[in-house]
Every structure is written in C-alpha cells, then in structure tokens.
Amino acid sequence: MDHIDERIIGQLRSDARISNSDLAIAVGLSPSACLRRVRQLEARGVIRGYTVVLDSRRARAGTVVFVQIALERQTDECFSRFEKAARRCPEIRECYLMAGTSDYQLQIVIDDMTEYERVHRNVLSALPGVARIQSSFTIRPVIQSHQ
C-alpha cells in the first residue's frame, strides 16, 4: 500500500458512497486509475466490504450489550471450540479474543430484557467452556468509529 491507497481508504472511510469521479478528484487520480486502485484494494482484501451505519435511536436498532466471557480453561482446544460455536450465533455481532480479566469480549444487540434473558440463557450460557458471563448495557453511543 502506498500513500495514494491510504488516501483512497481515508476518503472511503469518510464517505463510502462517494462517486468514483469525486473520489478520483479527491486523491488526484484519473477516474479509471482510481477505480482500478479500489478494485485492487478489494481483491487483496484490504477493503472487505461496505456497510450501513444506523442511528440506533432513529432505526430502533436496539440496545448494544458488551459481554465479557471467561472460559474455564485457556487452552488452544477450548479457544477453538468457543470460537467455532460463537461464529454460529447470529446474535453475536462481534467477538474479540482479549488480554486481561476476560477471555472474550462480545457485542450483541437486544430489543428488550426478555430478549436478553433468552440470549443469556440459550446462547451465551450454552457456549462451550464458559465459566463466567459479565454483561454491560450501553446507555448511548458517544464516539462510534466504523473503520
């Protein structure tokens, strides 16, 4: 990646809906060269996709819950089993292996506490090797970066 690729990525982070013509002007390339660069970034997996960012209050997107999971044992087999099971759970939006007091940080989105109880009981507690679940409910976003 060179400085032009970085400028392209910066512009797309700012506005993924920018037209190729406007993107080309912003980064100082011809439209064909710009499109070729974007396609190369996509083909190399640098750009994995494009997404829509919702305003949760306007779209009624639910409440974000951050869940810390501690496993019973920290072995490669336990990590692999947990991660394989977590990937199959559509309720889990994001999952990170962590350093610190918990092994994993999950992000889920719920509509209400009845749904959270269902997710806690039927999804989170059923994941293999779970020793402890600690959940934090968000009040509102302050800074959201979708990079």
Long-range contacts (C-beta under 8 A, 24 or more apart in sequence): 1-46, 4-28, 4-29, 4-37, 5-37, 5-41, 5-46, 8-34, 8-37, 8-38, 8-41, 9-41, 9-46, 9-47, 12-38, 12-47, 13-146, 13-147, 16-50, 16-51, 51-146, 53-144, 53-146, 56-141, 57-140, 61-109, 62-109, 62-110, 62-111, 63-109, 63-110, 63-111, 63-137, 63-138, 64-107, 64-108, 64-109, 64-137, 64-138, 64-141, 65-107, 65-108, 65-109, 65-110, 65-116, 65-135, 65-136, 65-137, 65-138, 66-105, 66-106, 66-107, 66-135, 66-136, 66-138, 67-105, 67-106, 67-107, 67-108, 67-124, 67-133, 67-134, 67-135, 67-136, 68-98, 68-101, 68-102, 68-104, 68-105, 68-106, 68-132, 68-133, 68-134, 68-135, 68-136, 69-102, 69-103, 69-104, 69-105, 69-106, 69-124, 69-127, 69-130, 69-132, 69-133, 70-101, 70-102, 70-103, 70-130, 70-131, 70-132, 70-134, 71-103, 71-104, 71-129, 71-130, 71-131, 72-129, 72-130, 72-131, 73-129, 74-103, 78-128, 78-129, 79-103, 81-128, 81-129, 82-127, 82-128, 82-129, 82-130, 85-127, 85-128, 86-127, 89-123, 89-127, 91-119, 91-123, 92-123, 102-132, 102-134
